[in-house]
Amino acid sequence: MKTNILTGYTQKDISSPDSPDGAILNHLTRDEIIEFSSKINYPIFFREQFGAKKDFHDITGVVTFRHESYFNNPDPDWEKKIIGPQEKIDWIKEHLVINGQ
């Protein structure tokens, strides 16, 4: 399956027609969609935000990730859900978390 060039998500990852990426995908043809590596534009906590069927919690090999506004008010136990190098998790905590822990 190819991935949306603008969002990095595959059409099958978007389970909610209300998600903003679902609206974009509705306006693209299959030949306008390309597949990115899962290491690029990785949709961290996508299940929690949009009800996706797949978890996106392992940031071990991730180069860039999307978080929308998740870290404005994250779940109190978000650090327990995420998998990856501690220095990446610490960077997220220092630079992205606004409310919460």
Backbone torsions as a table, in degrees:
resi	resn	phi	psi	omega
1	MET	NA	138.8	178.3
2	LYS	-86.6	159.6	-176.5
3	THR	-114.1	145.6	179.1
4	ASN	-61.4	126.9	-178.6
5	ILE	-63.5	-27.4	-178.8
6	LEU	-83.0	-31.7	-172.6
7	THR	-112.9	-27.0	-175.7
8	GLY	83.8	2.3	-179.0
9	TYR	-101.0	145.4	172.9
10	THR	-82.7	156.8	-178.9
11	GLN	-61.6	-34.1	-179.1
12	LYS	-70.5	-21.3	178.2
13	ASP	-76.0	-17.7	-176.2
14	ILE	-96.5	104.5	-174.4
15	SER	-98.8	-10.8	-177.5
16	SER	-111.8	123.6	177.3
17	PRO	-66.4	-13.6	179.3
18	ASP	-85.3	-11.6	-179.4
19	SER	-68.7	145.0	-177.3
20	PRO	-61.3	-32.1	-179.2
21	ASP	-71.9	-31.8	176.0
22	GLY	-61.2	-37.9	178.8
23	ALA	-65.5	-38.8	178.7
24	ILE	-66.8	-45.9	-177.5
25	LEU	-61.3	-30.6	179.2
26	ASN	-64.0	-18.5	-177.4
27	HIS	-102.7	3.8	-179.6
28	LEU	-112.1	147.6	172.6
29	THR	-91.2	163.6	-178.8
30	ARG	-57.1	-35.9	-179.3
31	ASP	-74.9	-8.0	175.7
32	GLU	-95.6	2.8	-178.4
33	ILE	-114.1	130.1	176.8
34	ILE	-122.0	158.7	-177.6
35	GLU	-97.3	126.3	173.7
36	PHE	-93.9	159.1	170.7
37	SER	-62.0	150.5	178.4
38	SER	-68.6	-7.1	178.7
39	LYS	-84.1	-11.4	-175.9
40	ILE	-111.3	132.2	177.6
41	ASN	58.1	39.3	-176.9
42	TYR	-64.4	125.2	-174.4
43	PRO	-85.2	76.2	-176.4
44	ILE	-59.2	136.8	-179.2
45	PHE	56.4	32.9	-178.8
46	PHE	-66.5	-35.6	178.1
47	ARG	-63.3	-45.5	-178.8
48	GLU	-64.5	-34.8	-176.5
49	GLN	-84.8	-40.2	-171.6
50	PHE	-125.6	3.6	177.6
51	GLY	75.7	25.1	178.7
52	ALA	-61.5	154.6	-179.0
53	LYS	-78.1	-24.0	-176.6
54	LYS	-102.6	139.6	174.1
55	ASP	-80.9	143.5	174.6
56	PHE	-127.0	74.4	-174.9
57	HIS	-115.7	-12.9	-176.8
58	ASP	-95.5	110.3	-177.8
59	ILE	-103.7	18.1	-175.5
60	THR	-53.8	-54.8	-176.8
61	GLY	-103.1	13.6	-175.0
62	VAL	-73.6	134.6	177.1
63	VAL	-91.6	-49.2	176.0
64	THR	-135.2	153.7	176.8
65	PHE	-143.1	156.7	175.3
66	ARG	-102.1	145.2	177.4
67	HIS	-137.3	1.1	-176.3
68	GLU	49.1	-122.7	179.1
69	SER	-115.3	22.2	-175.5
70	TYR	-52.7	-42.7	-173.9
71	PHE	-82.7	2.8	171.8
72	ASN	-67.5	-33.4	178.5
73	ASN	-154.5	70.6	-174.0
74	PRO	-73.1	161.9	172.4
75	ASP	-56.7	143.7	-179.2
76	PRO	-58.9	-27.7	-178.0
77	ASP	-104.2	25.5	-176.6
78	TRP	-57.5	-35.0	-178.8
79	GLU	-66.2	-26.1	178.7
80	LYS	-78.0	-22.1	-178.1
81	LYS	-85.4	-26.1	-173.1
82	ILE	-87.6	143.6	-179.9
83	ILE	-120.1	134.9	177.5
84	GLY	155.0	-179.7	-179.7
85	PRO	-60.5	137.2	-177.3
86	GLN	-58.3	-33.9	-179.4
87	GLU	-66.1	-31.3	175.1
88	LYS	-70.5	-42.4	178.7
89	ILE	-64.0	-42.0	177.6
90	ASP	-62.9	-39.2	178.7
91	TRP	-63.0	-43.9	177.8
92	ILE	-58.9	-47.5	-178.3
93	LYS	-60.9	-41.3	-177.8
94	GLU	-73.9	-38.4	-171.1
95	HIS	-103.5	-19.1	-173.3
96	LEU	-117.0	-33.0	-174.8
97	VAL	-71.4	121.9	-179.4
98	ILE	-99.3	-53.8	177.9
99	ASN	-113.9	163.8	178.5
100	GLY	102.1	-140.4	-174.5
101	GLN	-64.3	NA	NA
